[in-house]
Structure formats: C-alpha cells, structure tokens
Amino acid sequence: MTSGTAMQISSVLEFAPLPTAVPCARLHAVHVLHEWGLRDLSDDAQMIVSELITNAIDASTVLPERPPVSLRLLLTGKSLIIEVCDHSPRGLEPREADADDECGRGLTVVAALADHWGWERAGHNRKVVWAELGVSPAR
C-alpha cells in the first residue's frame, strides 16, 4: 500500500429473504464491528442494519424467485458504510407513518441515526440502500 492511500476493509454476507435474516444480520454486524474495534458504533449500526434488511426482505419476498438480499459493511478511514442490496425493480418510497401505524418508520430511524443515507439503482433489478456513520479520528 502506498502512503496516502486510505485503507478499506469490508465484510459481505448474503441472506435468504426470511424473517430470521434480520437477527442474523444484526449479530453479524455487531461481531464485525467488535472485531474492527468499533464497539461504540455497534448499537446504531445494528439498528440501521435491522431496518434496512427488513425493508430489503419485504421487497424480495413479493418477487416470484425470492432472490437473496446482501449486507455489506465497509470501513474507510473516516466512516462505516452499511449497504443493503435487494433485487426489487421498485424504487425506495420513504413515507411518513401515521401515529397508529405498526410499521413504516424504518427509514426515519435510519435518517436519525446515520450521518448520511440514501439509495441508488445498481441495475434494473438491483437497489442499494446505504447509511454512513462517522468514525472517530482516534481510530
């Protein structure tokens, strides 16, 4: 590695679109962050992972082939980036949940916890939703 080049490490895991994927993804994120020395980010990261994986599973379970969803954790010099991919042709539709709604607040939670978040199309049938958490300079 040449000097001045930021080191990046990542972890990628694929899940079947099943309800058990959510706790598995959260646990994976917590263990990876502990290994990377980022315990202080694990509470916010596991909540973000939970919300994004839940949305991806919801998008994938309605597809006939029930394609997998994937979680990617990327550590750069300044941030932790959490990416969740699904194969839904539908875009992301953030909405305001009513007070009595039982769901629909996931992206509001992500927006509150993340420094930045967004989504992009990575092909006709591939959507990536991401959230970024800042890493303290002491690392």
Secondary structure, DSSP 8 states (H G I E B T S, - for coil): --TT----EEEEEEE-SSTTHHHHHHHHHHHHHHHTT-GGGHHHHHHHHHHHHHHHHHHHHTSTT---EEEEEEE-SSEEEEEEEE--SS--------TT-SS--HHHHHHHH-SEEEEEESSTT-EEEEEEEE--TT-
